C-alpha cells in the first residue's frame, strides 16, 4: 500500500531493479516484475483506505468469506472487506490476534507468482510474541498443513516455525520482544518482507539517494547479509543478498 504509485515505482525500480506493468485491478495498481517474473504488487490506496504505507502479504484462500469467518472466530480482526473486484476475485485486509496485518485473496493467482528462489521475495517473516500460538492461528484460518494439493508443510527449525511449499521455505514465524501497543511499527507484531538483491551496498545507496533510510546495521550469517530499511513513505522491508555476492 503506497500513497503515490509513481514515487513508489521510481524507488523500488532503482533499489531492487523492478520494472512495472499495469495490473488488471485498475489505474491505482501495478505489478512489479524482475526478469519478467511478477514479484510484488503496489496499490496507491493507503490514503484512500486510511492505512499506513506498508508491505502486506496476501495469502490465497478458496473462499474469502469463509476465511474471514475463521479469522473472527479466532479473535482476529477484519479491517476491510471482503470486497469484490470487477476483474474478478475477492480480498480482505485483516489482522491476527496480536495485530499483525495481512491480506486474504480469493481468485486467480499468476502461475509464476511465488515466494522463494529466483527473483521473487526471498521470504516472509512474522515477528510476534509467541510463534507457536501464531502457527495455530494461521494454520487454522489459512488451512496450512492440511494435505491439500499445493498446500504447505509446517515445521520447527532453529527456534522458528517454518512454512515450506514444495520443499522451499517461504515464511518464518519468530517469537520476540514485540509489543502490540508500541508507538513504532518496527517494534509491533508484524509481517515483514525480505527482498533479494544481487549486491547490498549499491541497493542501500540507491535507497538513501531516493529518500529511504536504513533502520538496522548490516547483519550476516554463514550464507547471507541483510539490512532493514524504510522507503520514503516509511514502509519497512529488508534487503538480503548471498554473502559471496558482496565480499568485505
C-alpha positions in Angstrom: 0.0 0.0 0.0 1.6 3.3 -1.2 0.5 6.9 -1.3 1.8 7.7 -4.8 2.3 5.0 -7.4 4.9 6.8 -9.4 7.1 7.6 -6.4 7.0 4.0 -5.2 7.8 2.7 -8.7 10.8 5.0 -9.0 12.1 4.0 -5.6 11.8 0.2 -5.9 12.9 0.3 -9.5 16.2 1.8 -8.5 16.7 -0.2 -5.3 15.7 -3.7 -6.4 15.7 -3.4 -10.2 12.0 -3.9 -10.8 10.0 -2.9 -13.8 6.3 -2.3 -13.7 3.2 -3.0 -15.7 -0.4 -2.0 -15.1 -2.5 -4.5 -13.1 -5.9 -5.7 -14.1 -7.3 -4.1 -10.9 -7.2 -0.6 -12.2 -5.0 2.5 -12.6 -4.1 2.6 -8.9 -2.4 -0.8 -9.1 0.8 -2.0 -10.7 2.6 -5.3 -10.8 6.3 -5.3 -10.2 8.4 -7.7 -12.3 12.0 -8.9 -12.3 13.2 -10.8 -15.3 9.6 -10.8 -16.5 8.5 -12.7 -13.4 5.9 -11.0 -11.1 7.3 -10.4 -7.6 5.0 -7.9 -5.9 2.1 -5.6 -6.3 1.8 -1.9 -5.4 -1.5 -0.2 -4.8 -1.8 3.6 -4.3 -4.6 3.2 -1.8 -3.0 3.9 1.6 -4.6 7.4 1.8 -8.0 6.2 0.5 -8.2 3.4 3.0 -6.7 5.3 5.9 -4.0 2.7 6.5 -0.2 3.0 6.9 2.1 2.7 4.0 3.4 -0.9 4.3 4.3 -4.1 2.6 1.5 -6.6 3.3 1.5 -10.3 2.4 -1.7 -11.7 0.8 -2.4 -15.4 1.3 -4.6 -17.2 -1.3 -7.7 -18.9 0.1 -10.5 -20.8 -1.6 -13.3 -18.7 0.0 -12.6 -15.2 1.3 -15.8 -15.0 3.3 -15.3 -18.4 5.0 -11.7 -17.4 5.8 -12.9 -14.1 7.2 -15.3 -16.0 9.5 -12.5 -18.3 10.7 -10.4 -15.2 11.5 -13.2 -13.6 13.5 -13.9 -16.9 15.4 -10.2 -17.0 16.4 -10.1 -13.4 17.7 -8.6 -11.8 14.6 -9.9 -8.5 13.1 -11.4 -7.7 9.7 -10.3 -4.2 8.7 -11.5 -4.0 5.1 -13.7 -6.5 3.2 -14.1 -9.0 1.9 -14.6 -6.8 -1.2 -15.2 -7.9 -4.8 -13.2 -6.6 -7.8 -14.8 -6.0 -11.2 -12.0 -8.0 -12.8 -12.7 -11.0 -10.6 -11.6 -12.1 -7.1 -12.4 -11.1 -3.6 -10.0 -9.7 -1.0 -9.9 -8.6 2.6 -7.3 -6.8 4.8 -7.2 -8.4 8.2 -5.1 -8.7 11.4 -4.2 -11.6 13.6 -4.9 -11.5 17.4 -1.7 -9.7 18.1 -2.4 -7.1 15.5 -0.1 -8.2 12.7 -1.7 -7.2 9.4 -2.1 -9.5 6.4 -4.5 -10.0 3.5 -6.5 -12.8 2.0 -7.2 -13.3 -1.6 -9.8 -15.5 -3.4 -9.3 -15.6 -7.1 -6.8 -16.3 -9.8 -3.1 -16.2 -9.0 -0.4 -15.8 -11.6 1.4 -19.1 -12.2 4.8 -17.7 -11.6 3.9 -15.5 -8.6 5.6 -17.1 -5.6 8.0 -16.6 -2.7 11.3 -18.4 -2.6 14.1 -18.7 -5.0 14.8 -16.7 -8.1 13.8 -13.1 -8.5 10.8 -13.3 -6.1 10.9 -12.1 -2.5 13.3 -14.2 -0.5 10.8 -15.0 2.3 8.1 -13.6 4.6 8.7 -13.2 8.3 6.2 -12.9 11.1 7.5 -11.2 14.2 5.2 -12.0 17.0 5.0 -12.7 20.7 4.5 -16.4 20.5 5.3 -18.2 17.3 3.5 -21.4 18.3 0.3 -19.6 19.1 0.6 -17.7 15.8 1.2 -21.0 13.9 -2.0 -22.4 15.4 -4.0 -19.3 14.3 -2.6 -19.2 10.8 -2.7 -22.9 10.3 -6.5 -22.9 11.2 -7.5 -19.8 9.2 -5.4 -20.4 6.1 -5.6 -24.2 6.3 -1.9 -24.8 6.4 -0.6 -28.4 6.7 -3.9 -29.9 5.6 -2.5 -32.2 3.0 -4.4 -30.3 0.2 -2.7 -30.3 -3.2 -0.4 -27.3 -3.4 -0.6 -26.7 0.3 2.4 -26.3 2.6 4.3 -28.0 5.3 4.9 -26.6 8.8 8.0 -27.5 10.8 10.0 -26.2 13.8 13.6 -25.4 12.8 16.2 -23.4 14.8 13.7 -22.0 17.2 11.4 -20.8 14.3 8.2 -22.1 12.9 9.0 -22.5 9.2 6.4 -22.8 6.4 7.6 -24.6 3.3 6.0 -25.1 -0.1 7.4 -27.6 -2.5 10.2 -28.1 0.0 11.3 -24.4 -0.1 11.0 -22.2 2.9 8.6 -19.3 2.2 7.8 -17.9 5.6 9.2 -18.0 9.1 7.3 -17.2 12.4 9.6 -15.8 15.1 8.8 -15.2 18.8 10.4 -12.0 20.1 10.3 -8.8 22.1 7.3 -7.1 20.4 4.5 -5.1 21.8 1.1 -4.7 20.2 0.6 -1.1 21.5 4.2 0.1 20.7 4.4 3.5 19.1 6.9 2.4 16.5 5.8 -0.1 13.8 9.3 -1.6 13.9 8.5 -3.0 17.4 4.9 -4.1 16.9 3.9 -7.6 15.8 4.0 -7.6 12.0 4.6 -9.5 8.8 8.0 -8.4 7.3 9.1 -9.0 3.7 12.7 -9.8 2.6 13.7 -8.9 -0.9 16.7 -10.4 -2.6 19.2 -8.2 -4.4 22.5 -9.1 -6.3 24.6 -6.7 -4.1 23.6 -5.0 -0.9 25.6 -1.8 -0.8 24.6 -0.3 -4.2 20.9 -1.0 -3.3 21.4 0.8 0.1 23.0 3.8 -1.7 20.1 4.0 -4.2 17.5 3.8 -1.4 19.2 6.6 0.6 19.5 8.8 -2.5 15.8 8.5 -3.2 14.7 9.3 0.3 14.8 5.9 2.1 16.9 5.1 5.2 18.4 2.2 7.0 16.9 1.2 10.3 19.4 -1.5 11.2 23.1 -2.4 10.9 24.1 -4.7 8.1 23.9 -8.2 9.6 25.2 -11.5 8.3 25.3 -15.2 9.0 27.1 -18.1 7.2 25.3 -17.6 3.9 23.6 -14.2 3.7 24.0 -10.5 4.5 20.9 -8.3 5.1 19.8 -4.8 6.3 16.4 -3.4 7.2 15.2 -0.2 5.6 12.2 2.2 5.3 11.1 3.6 1.9 10.4 7.3 1.6 6.9 6.8 3.0 8.0 4.7 5.9 7.3 1.2 4.7 9.6 -1.4 6.3 11.4 -4.1 4.4 14.7 -6.0 4.4 17.2 -6.4 1.6 19.2 -9.6 1.6 22.0 -11.0 -0.6 24.2 -14.1 -0.8 27.3 -13.5 1.3 29.5 -14.5 -1.6 28.0 -11.8 -3.8 29.4 -8.9 -1.7 32.7 -9.5 -0.1 34.1 -7.2 2.6 
